[in-house]
Amino acid sequence: MEHPNPTIRVLVAKPGLDGHDRGAKIIARALRDAGMEVIYTGLQQTPQMIVEAALQEDVDVIGLSILSGAHMTLLPKVMHLLREQQLHNILVVAGGIISDEDALLLTAEHGVSAIFGPGSSTHDIVHYIRSHAGKPRE
């Protein structure tokens, strides 16, 4: 029998060569404090490493933090690899320095569920994940 409110499992990852992870660690702690199980992969993860970790850890959510400016290359690659692995039910959210124009492309064309920019409230991120994790997506 399944537990009525299973713990949400979140993989927090830093794709690419970005060496700054303070924001990712703050988000990871906020999610953990909200009762979610958080797996933090650390810095300089390739899209392949992120998708493999998501598969191995059986996560509900992938949170990608990217400040390097390579989001239009790395995030679509992660989404492509998730589709290849038929991991359609994983909610993908991202944060970092991403322009509104790029955020629109990432959500509308590549399937990233939400983009949280600098100054986003950890409360809003927790609420978004709780509201959307585990729901079927296209």
Secondary structure, 3 states (H helix, E strand, C coil): CCCCCCCCEEEEECECCCCCCHHHHHHHHHHHHCCCEEEECCCCECHHHHHHHHHHHCCCEEEEEECCCCHHHHHHHHHHHHHHCCCCCCEEEEEECCCHHHHHHHHHCCCCCEEECCCCCHHHHHHHHHHHCCCCCC
